[in-house]
Amino acid sequence: MVYILKGSVEFEYEGEGTFTLNEGDVVYQPPKIHHREIKHSDDLELIEITSPAEFETISLSKNN
């Protein structure tokens, strides 16, 4: 789950499209849904709650 405290962020969710979340928005991210952050405002503050607490993160950086 992600709750936006301040600012905005744009996420892309596999099979669902791209969504912009703004201050006060909340989104439930189902387990194992592939997603990525596209961009965010400089003042972004959010709370992210994950369960289970252990998961793998894969970087898609162009430097790898």
PDB file of N, CA, C and O in Angstrom:
ATOM      1  N   MET A   1       0.840  -1.166   0.000  1.00  0.00           N
ATOM      2  CA  MET A   1       0.000   0.000   0.000  1.00  0.00           C
ATOM      3  C   MET A   1       0.890   1.236   0.000  1.00  0.00           C
ATOM      4  O   MET A   1       1.914   1.273   0.683  1.00  0.00           O
ATOM      5  N   VAL A   2       0.498   2.237  -0.763  1.00  0.00           N
ATOM      6  CA  VAL A   2       1.225   3.499  -0.809  1.00  0.00           C
ATOM      7  C   VAL A   2       0.250   4.632  -0.499  1.00  0.00           C
ATOM      8  O   VAL A   2      -0.831   4.705  -1.085  1.00  0.00           O
ATOM      9  N   TYR A   3       0.638   5.520   0.430  1.00  0.00           N
ATOM     10  CA  TYR A   3      -0.148   6.703   0.773  1.00  0.00           C
ATOM     11  C   TYR A   3       0.715   7.925   0.531  1.00  0.00           C
ATOM     12  O   TYR A   3       1.820   8.018   1.065  1.00  0.00           O
ATOM     13  N   ILE A   4       0.226   8.865  -0.268  1.00  0.00           N
ATOM     14  CA  ILE A   4       0.989  10.053  -0.615  1.00  0.00           C
ATOM     15  C   ILE A   4       0.731  11.155   0.417  1.00  0.00           C
ATOM     16  O   ILE A   4      -0.385  11.661   0.539  1.00  0.00           O
ATOM     17  N   LEU A   5       1.775  11.513   1.150  1.00  0.00           N
ATOM     18  CA  LEU A   5       1.675  12.564   2.161  1.00  0.00           C
ATOM     19  C   LEU A   5       1.807  13.950   1.543  1.00  0.00           C
ATOM     20  O   LEU A   5       1.125  14.891   1.951  1.00  0.00           O
ATOM     21  N   LYS A   6       2.703  14.066   0.543  1.00  0.00           N
ATOM     22  CA  LYS A   6       3.008  15.365  -0.047  1.00  0.00           C
ATOM     23  C   LYS A   6       3.555  15.155  -1.447  1.00  0.00           C
ATOM     24  O   LYS A   6       4.266  14.179  -1.688  1.00  0.00           O
ATOM     25  N   GLY A   7       3.244  16.041  -2.367  1.00  0.00           N
ATOM     26  CA  GLY A   7       3.777  15.964  -3.717  1.00  0.00           C
ATOM     27  C   GLY A   7       3.002  15.007  -4.595  1.00  0.00           C
ATOM     28  O   GLY A   7       1.816  14.760  -4.374  1.00  0.00           O
ATOM     29  N   SER A   8       3.692  14.466  -5.604  1.00  0.00           N
ATOM     30  CA  SER A   8       3.054  13.532  -6.533  1.00  0.00           C
ATOM     31  C   SER A   8       4.079  12.547  -7.070  1.00  0.00           C
ATOM     32  O   SER A   8       5.284  12.797  -7.051  1.00  0.00           O
ATOM     33  N   VAL A   9       3.565  11.415  -7.553  1.00  0.00           N
ATOM     34  CA  VAL A   9       4.409  10.374  -8.140  1.00  0.00           C
ATOM     35  C   VAL A   9       3.622   9.688  -9.243  1.00  0.00           C
ATOM     36  O   VAL A   9       2.403   9.542  -9.151  1.00  0.00           O
ATOM     37  N   GLU A  10       4.322   9.270 -10.282  1.00  0.00           N
ATOM     38  CA  GLU A  10       3.696   8.539 -11.382  1.00  0.00           C
ATOM     39  C   GLU A  10       4.235   7.118 -11.398  1.00  0.00           C
ATOM     40  O   GLU A  10       5.445   6.905 -11.473  1.00  0.00           O
ATOM     41  N   PHE A  11       3.327   6.143 -11.327  1.00  0.00           N
ATOM     42  CA  PHE A  11       3.677   4.726 -11.360  1.00  0.00           C
ATOM     43  C   PHE A  11       3.093   4.085 -12.614  1.00  0.00           C
ATOM     44  O   PHE A  11       2.045   4.501 -13.107  1.00  0.00           O
ATOM     45  N   GLU A  12       3.780   3.073 -13.121  1.00  0.00           N
ATOM     46  CA  GLU A  12       3.248   2.229 -14.192  1.00  0.00           C
ATOM     47  C   GLU A  12       3.050   0.833 -13.612  1.00  0.00           C
ATOM     48  O   GLU A  12       3.963   0.262 -13.016  1.00  0.00           O
ATOM     49  N   TYR A  13       1.843   0.291 -13.794  1.00  0.00           N
ATOM     50  CA  TYR A  13       1.511  -1.043 -13.299  1.00  0.00           C
ATOM     51  C   TYR A  13       1.272  -1.967 -14.484  1.00  0.00           C
ATOM     52  O   TYR A  13       0.505  -1.643 -15.391  1.00  0.00           O
ATOM     53  N   GLU A  14       1.935  -3.120 -14.470  1.00  0.00           N
ATOM     54  CA  GLU A  14       1.821  -4.093 -15.554  1.00  0.00           C
ATOM     55  C   GLU A  14       0.357  -4.452 -15.807  1.00  0.00           C
ATOM     56  O   GLU A  14      -0.354  -4.876 -14.896  1.00  0.00           O
ATOM     57  N   GLY A  15      -0.079  -4.279 -17.047  1.00  0.00           N
ATOM     58  CA  GLY A  15      -1.428  -4.641 -17.432  1.00  0.00           C
ATOM     59  C   GLY A  15      -2.505  -3.648 -17.020  1.00  0.00           C
ATOM     60  O   GLY A  15      -3.676  -3.828 -17.353  1.00  0.00           O
ATOM     61  N   GLU A  16      -2.116  -2.599 -16.297  1.00  0.00           N
ATOM     62  CA  GLU A  16      -3.096  -1.622 -15.796  1.00  0.00           C
ATOM     63  C   GLU A  16      -2.869  -0.218 -16.339  1.00  0.00           C
ATOM     64  O   GLU A  16      -3.810   0.571 -16.410  1.00  0.00           O
ATOM     65  N   GLY A  17      -1.649   0.105 -16.721  1.00  0.00           N
ATOM     66  CA  GLY A  17      -1.353   1.434 -17.247  1.00  0.00           C
ATOM     67  C   GLY A  17      -0.580   2.299 -16.274  1.00  0.00           C
ATOM     68  O   GLY A  17       0.002   1.815 -15.303  1.00  0.00           O
ATOM     69  N   THR A  18      -0.591   3.607 -16.562  1.00  0.00           N
ATOM     70  CA  THR A  18       0.161   4.588 -15.799  1.00  0.00           C
ATOM     71  C   THR A  18      -0.806   5.450 -14.981  1.00  0.00           C
ATOM     72  O   THR A  18      -1.857   5.865 -15.469  1.00  0.00           O
ATOM     73  N   PHE A  19      -0.427   5.705 -13.731  1.00  0.00           N
ATOM     74  CA  PHE A  19      -1.278   6.464 -12.820  1.00  0.00           C
ATOM     75  C   PHE A  19      -0.445   7.500 -12.073  1.00  0.00           C
ATOM     76  O   PHE A  19       0.673   7.219 -11.640  1.00  0.00           O
ATOM     77  N   THR A  20      -1.002   8.697 -11.927  1.00  0.00           N
ATOM     78  CA  THR A  20      -0.376   9.740 -11.129  1.00  0.00           C
ATOM     79  C   THR A  20      -1.099   9.826  -9.796  1.00  0.00           C
ATOM     80  O   THR A  20      -2.320   9.971  -9.745  1.00  0.00           O
ATOM     81  N   LEU A  21      -0.331   9.735  -8.722  1.00  0.00           N
ATOM     82  CA  LEU A  21      -0.871   9.823  -7.368  1.00  0.00           C
ATOM     83  C   LEU A  21      -0.466  11.165  -6.780  1.00  0.00           C
ATOM     84  O   LEU A  21       0.685  11.581  -6.909  1.00  0.00           O
ATOM     85  N   ASN A  22      -1.402  11.837  -6.138  1.00  0.00           N
ATOM     86  CA  ASN A  22      -1.175  13.147  -5.540  1.00  0.00           C
ATOM     87  C   ASN A  22      -1.439  13.101  -4.042  1.00  0.00           C
ATOM     88  O   ASN A  22      -1.958  12.116  -3.517  1.00  0.00           O
ATOM     89  N   GLU A  23      -1.073  14.187  -3.366  1.00  0.00           N
ATOM     90  CA  GLU A  23      -1.256  14.288  -1.923  1.00  0.00           C
ATOM     91  C   GLU A  23      -2.644  13.803  -1.501  1.00  0.00           C
ATOM     92  O   GLU A  23      -3.658  14.262  -2.027  1.00  0.00           O
ATOM     93  N   GLY A  24      -2.676  12.867  -0.542  1.00  0.00           N
ATOM     94  CA  GLY A  24      -3.929  12.317  -0.032  1.00  0.00           C
ATOM     95  C   GLY A  24      -4.388  11.054  -0.727  1.00  0.00           C
ATOM     96  O   GLY A  24      -5.290  10.374  -0.237  1.00  0.00           O
ATOM     97  N   ASP A  25      -3.778  10.721  -1.873  1.00  0.00           N
ATOM     98  CA  ASP A  25      -4.154   9.500  -2.589  1.00  0.00           C
ATOM     99  C   ASP A  25      -3.538   8.279  -1.922  1.00  0.00           C
ATOM    100  O   ASP A  25      -2.471   8.350  -1.313  1.00  0.00           O
ATOM    101  N   VAL A  26      -4.233   7.165  -2.053  1.00  0.00           N
ATOM    102  CA  VAL A  26      -3.744   5.892  -1.545  1.00  0.00           C
ATOM    103  C   VAL A  26      -3.998   4.834  -2.612  1.00  0.00           C
ATOM    104  O   VAL A  26      -5.021   4.867  -3.296  1.00  0.00           O
ATOM    105  N   VAL A  27      -3.063   3.895  -2.750  1.00  0.00           N
ATOM    106  CA  VAL A  27      -3.225   2.816  -3.722  1.00  0.00           C
ATOM    107  C   VAL A  27      -2.772   1.510  -3.079  1.00  0.00           C
ATOM    108  O   VAL A  27      -1.762   1.454  -2.376  1.00  0.00           O
ATOM    109  N   TYR A  28      -3.544   0.471  -3.340  1.00  0.00           N
ATOM    110  CA  TYR A  28      -3.170  -0.884  -2.915  1.00  0.00           C
ATOM    111  C   TYR A  28      -2.494  -1.549  -4.097  1.00  0.00           C
ATOM    112  O   TYR A  28      -3.075  -1.639  -5.178  1.00  0.00           O
ATOM    113  N   GLN A  29      -1.278  -2.010  -3.901  1.00  0.00           N
ATOM    114  CA  GLN A  29      -0.537  -2.727  -4.938  1.00  0.00           C
ATOM    115  C   GLN A  29      -0.626  -4.220  -4.630  1.00  0.00           C
ATOM    116  O   GLN A  29      -0.017  -4.686  -3.668  1.00  0.00           O
ATOM    117  N   PRO A  30      -1.375  -4.974  -5.434  1.00  0.00           N
ATOM    118  CA  PRO A  30      -1.504  -6.409  -5.164  1.00  0.00           C
ATOM    119  C   PRO A  30      -0.146  -7.117  -5.171  1.00  0.00           C
ATOM    120  O   PRO A  30       0.764  -6.696  -5.885  1.00  0.00           O
ATOM    121  N   PRO A  31      -0.005  -8.173  -4.395  1.00  0.00           N
ATOM    122  CA  PRO A  31       1.251  -8.919  -4.378  1.00  0.00           C
ATOM    123  C   PRO A  31       1.663  -9.351  -5.780  1.00  0.00           C
ATOM    124  O   PRO A  31       0.834  -9.782  -6.582  1.00  0.00           O
ATOM    125  N   LYS A  32       2.928  -9.232  -6.055  1.00  0.00           N
ATOM    126  CA  LYS A  32       3.581  -9.696  -7.283  1.00  0.00           C
ATOM    127  C   LYS A  32       3.214  -8.906  -8.533  1.00  0.00           C
ATOM    128  O   LYS A  32       3.600  -9.311  -9.630  1.00  0.00           O
ATOM    129  N   ILE A  33       2.479  -7.788  -8.417  1.00  0.00           N
ATOM    130  CA  ILE A  33       2.222  -6.973  -9.603  1.00  0.00           C
ATOM    131  C   ILE A  33       3.516  -6.223  -9.945  1.00  0.00           C
ATOM    132  O   ILE A  33       4.115  -5.579  -9.084  1.00  0.00           O
ATOM    133  N   HIS A  34       3.928  -6.312 -11.179  1.00  0.00           N
ATOM    134  CA  HIS A  34       5.132  -5.610 -11.610  1.00  0.00           C
ATOM    135  C   HIS A  34       4.775  -4.137 -11.770  1.00  0.00           C
ATOM    136  O   HIS A  34       3.780  -3.790 -12.406  1.00  0.00           O
ATOM    137  N   HIS A  35       5.601  -3.278 -11.183  1.00  0.00           N
ATOM    138  CA  HIS A  35       5.352  -1.842 -11.252  1.00  0.00           C
ATOM    139  C   HIS A  35       6.679  -1.102 -11.203  1.00  0.00           C
ATOM    140  O   HIS A  35       7.699  -1.635 -10.765  1.00  0.00           O
ATOM    141  N   ARG A  36       6.633   0.144 -11.665  1.00  0.00           N
ATOM    142  CA  ARG A  36       7.830   0.969 -11.611  1.00  0.00           C
ATOM    143  C   ARG A  36       7.427   2.431 -11.471  1.00  0.00           C
ATOM    144  O   ARG A  36       6.353   2.852 -11.901  1.00  0.00           O
ATOM    145  N   GLU A  37       8.328   3.186 -10.856  1.00  0.00           N
ATOM    146  CA  GLU A  37       8.126   4.617 -10.742  1.00  0.00           C
ATOM    147  C   GLU A  37       8.626   5.281 -12.016  1.00  0.00           C
ATOM    148  O   GLU A  37       9.750   5.028 -12.449  1.00  0.00           O
ATOM    149  N   ILE A  38       7.806   6.121 -12.611  1.00  0.00           N
ATOM    150  CA  ILE A  38       8.171   6.839 -13.818  1.00  0.00           C
ATOM    151  C   ILE A  38       8.841   8.164 -13.457  1.00  0.00           C
ATOM    152  O   ILE A  38       9.917   8.481 -13.964  1.00  0.00           O
ATOM    153  N   LYS A  39       8.201   8.931 -12.582  1.00  0.00           N
ATOM    154  CA  LYS A  39       8.753  10.209 -12.125  1.00  0.00           C
ATOM    155  C   LYS A  39       8.052  10.622 -10.840  1.00  0.00           C
ATOM    156  O   LYS A  39       6.998  10.090 -10.490  1.00  0.00           O
ATOM    157  N   HIS A  40       8.661  11.588 -10.139  1.00  0.00           N
ATOM    158  CA  HIS A  40       8.054  12.113  -8.921  1.00  0.00           C
ATOM    159  C   HIS A  40       8.441  13.579  -8.736  1.00  0.00           C
ATOM    160  O   HIS A  40       9.441  14.045  -9.283  1.00  0.00           O
ATOM    161  N   SER A  41       7.636  14.291  -7.959  1.00  0.00           N
ATOM    162  CA  SER A  41       7.932  15.690  -7.654  1.00  0.00           C
ATOM    163  C   SER A  41       9.088  15.751  -6.655  1.00  0.00           C
ATOM    164  O   SER A  41       9.345  14.796  -5.922  1.00  0.00           O
ATOM    165  N   ASP A  42       9.770  16.880  -6.643  1.00  0.00           N
ATOM    166  CA  ASP A  42      10.902  17.060  -5.732  1.00  0.00           C
ATOM    167  C   ASP A  42      10.493  17.030  -4.266  1.00  0.00           C
ATOM    168  O   ASP A  42      11.315  16.729  -3.400  1.00  0.00           O
ATOM    169  N   ASP A  43       9.223  17.340  -3.979  1.00  0.00           N
ATOM    170  CA  ASP A  43       8.759  17.388  -2.597  1.00  0.00           C
ATOM    171  C   ASP A  43       8.006  16.124  -2.163  1.00  0.00           C
ATOM    172  O   ASP A  43       7.289  16.144  -1.163  1.00  0.00           O
ATOM    173  N   LEU A  44       8.168  15.028  -2.911  1.00  0.00           N
ATOM    174  CA  LEU A  44       7.431  13.796  -2.611  1.00  0.00           C
ATOM    175  C   LEU A  44       7.741  13.262  -1.221  1.00  0.00           C
ATOM    176  O   LEU A  44       8.901  13.116  -0.835  1.00  0.00           O
ATOM    177  N   GLU A  45       6.680  12.974  -0.480  1.00  0.00           N
ATOM    178  CA  GLU A  45       6.759  12.245   0.787  1.00  0.00           C
ATOM    179  C   GLU A  45       5.652  11.208   0.753  1.00  0.00           C
ATOM    180  O   GLU A  45       4.506  11.534   0.443  1.00  0.00           O
ATOM    181  N   LEU A  46       5.984   9.953   1.069  1.00  0.00           N
ATOM    182  CA  LEU A  46       4.981   8.890   1.051  1.00  0.00           C
ATOM    183  C   LEU A  46       5.249   7.877   2.134  1.00  0.00           C
ATOM    184  O   LEU A  46       6.350   7.785   2.676  1.00  0.00           O
ATOM    185  N   ILE A  47       4.225   7.124   2.433  1.00  0.00           N
ATOM    186  CA  ILE A  47       4.341   5.975   3.332  1.00  0.00           C
ATOM    187  C   ILE A  47       4.048   4.749   2.490  1.00  0.00           C
ATOM    188  O   ILE A  47       3.037   4.693   1.790  1.00  0.00           O
ATOM    189  N   GLU A  48       4.942   3.760   2.561  1.00  0.00           N
ATOM    190  CA  GLU A  48       4.717   2.496   1.850  1.00  0.00           C
ATOM    191  C   GLU A  48       4.722   1.370   2.868  1.00  0.00           C
ATOM    192  O   GLU A  48       5.665   1.228   3.646  1.00  0.00           O
ATOM    193  N   ILE A  49       3.678   0.581   2.859  1.00  0.00           N
ATOM    194  CA  ILE A  49       3.558  -0.571   3.757  1.00  0.00           C
ATOM    195  C   ILE A  49       3.580  -1.817   2.893  1.00  0.00           C
ATOM    196  O   ILE A  49       2.769  -1.964   1.979  1.00  0.00           O
ATOM    197  N   THR A  50       4.521  -2.723   3.188  1.00  0.00           N
ATOM    198  CA  THR A  50       4.634  -3.952   2.408  1.00  0.00           C
ATOM    199  C   THR A  50       4.482  -5.172   3.302  1.00  0.00           C
ATOM    200  O   THR A  50       4.903  -5.183   4.459  1.00  0.00           O
ATOM    201  N   SER A  51       3.873  -6.191   2.733  1.00  0.00           N
ATOM    202  CA  SER A  51       3.717  -7.461   3.432  1.00  0.00           C
ATOM    203  C   SER A  51       3.623  -8.553   2.380  1.00  0.00           C
ATOM    204  O   SER A  51       2.763  -8.450   1.505  1.00  0.00           O
ATOM    205  N   PRO A  52       4.431  -9.568   2.406  1.00  0.00           N
ATOM    206  CA  PRO A  52       5.442  -9.840   3.421  1.00  0.00           C
ATOM    207  C   PRO A  52       6.573  -8.817   3.343  1.00  0.00           C
ATOM    208  O   PRO A  52       6.739  -8.132   2.333  1.00  0.00           O
ATOM    209  N   ALA A  53       7.333  -8.725   4.403  1.00  0.00           N
ATOM    210  CA  ALA A  53       8.386  -7.720   4.491  1.00  0.00           C
ATOM    211  C   ALA A  53       9.600  -8.048   3.621  1.00  0.00           C
ATOM    212  O   ALA A  53      10.402  -7.154   3.351  1.00  0.00           O
ATOM    213  N   GLU A  54       9.762  -9.264   3.182  1.00  0.00           N
ATOM    214  CA  GLU A  54      10.900  -9.652   2.348  1.00  0.00           C
ATOM    215  C   GLU A  54      10.448  -9.806   0.906  1.00  0.00           C
ATOM    216  O   GLU A  54       9.513 -10.550   0.613  1.00  0.00           O
ATOM    217  N   PHE A  55      11.126  -9.090   0.003  1.00  0.00           N
ATOM    218  CA  PHE A  55      10.814  -9.188  -1.418  1.00  0.00           C
ATOM    219  C   PHE A  55      12.041  -8.789  -2.219  1.00  0.00           C
ATOM    220  O   PHE A  55      12.961  -8.170  -1.685  1.00  0.00           O
ATOM    221  N   GLU A  56      12.058  -9.137  -3.476  1.00  0.00           N
ATOM    222  CA  GLU A  56      13.184  -8.845  -4.361  1.00  0.00           C
ATOM    223  C   GLU A  56      12.923  -7.569  -5.138  1.00  0.00           C
ATOM    224  O   GLU A  56      11.820  -7.358  -5.641  1.00  0.00           O
ATOM    225  N   THR A  57      13.942  -6.713  -5.238  1.00  0.00           N
ATOM    226  CA  THR A  57      13.869  -5.502  -6.054  1.00  0.00           C
ATOM    227  C   THR A  57      14.826  -5.664  -7.217  1.00  0.00           C
ATOM    228  O   THR A  57      15.983  -6.043  -7.035  1.00  0.00           O
ATOM    229  N   ILE A  58      14.338  -5.376  -8.413  1.00  0.00           N
ATOM    230  CA  ILE A  58      15.147  -5.495  -9.618  1.00  0.00           C
ATOM    231  C   ILE A  58      15.325  -4.119 -10.210  1.00  0.00           C
ATOM    232  O   ILE A  58      14.346  -3.436 -10.512  1.00  0.00           O
ATOM    233  N   SER A  59      16.579  -3.702 -10.382  1.00  0.00           N
ATOM    234  CA  SER A  59      16.882  -2.403 -10.966  1.00  0.00           C
ATOM    235  C   SER A  59      16.958  -2.525 -12.468  1.00  0.00           C
ATOM    236  O   SER A  59      17.621  -3.421 -12.990  1.00  0.00           O
ATOM    237  N   LEU A  60      16.279  -1.626 -13.173  1.00  0.00           N
ATOM    238  CA  LEU A  60      16.313  -1.611 -14.618  1.00  0.00           C
ATOM    239  C   LEU A  60      17.139  -0.438 -15.119  1.00  0.00           C
ATOM    240  O   LEU A  60      16.895   0.083 -16.207  1.00  0.00           O
ATOM    241  N   SER A  61      18.117  -0.026 -14.321  1.00  0.00           N
ATOM    242  CA  SER A  61      18.949   1.111 -14.652  1.00  0.00           C
ATOM    243  C   SER A  61      19.722   0.864 -15.943  1.00  0.00           C
ATOM    244  O   SER A  61      20.146  -0.258 -16.223  1.00  0.00           O
ATOM    245  N   LYS A  62      19.898   1.924 -16.722  1.00  0.00           N
ATOM    246  CA  LYS A  62      20.651   1.829 -17.977  1.00  0.00           C
ATOM    247  C   LYS A  62      22.132   1.599 -17.719  1.00  0.00           C
ATOM    248  O   LYS A  62      22.872   1.237 -18.634  1.00  0.00           O
ATOM    249  N   ASN A  63      22.573   1.807 -16.471  1.00  0.00           N
ATOM    250  CA  ASN A  63      23.981   1.631 -16.131  1.00  0.00           C
ATOM    251  C   ASN A  63      24.352   0.179 -15.852  1.00  0.00           C
ATOM    252  O   ASN A  63      25.534  -0.130 -15.701  1.00  0.00           O
ATOM    253  N   ASN A  64      23.373  -0.715 -15.781  1.00  0.00           N
ATOM    254  CA  ASN A  64      23.639  -2.139 -15.475  1.00  0.00           C
ATOM    255  C   ASN A  64      23.858  -2.926 -16.718  1.00  0.00           C
ATOM    256  O   ASN A  64      24.093  -4.133 -16.651  1.00  0.00           O
TER     257      ASN A  64
END
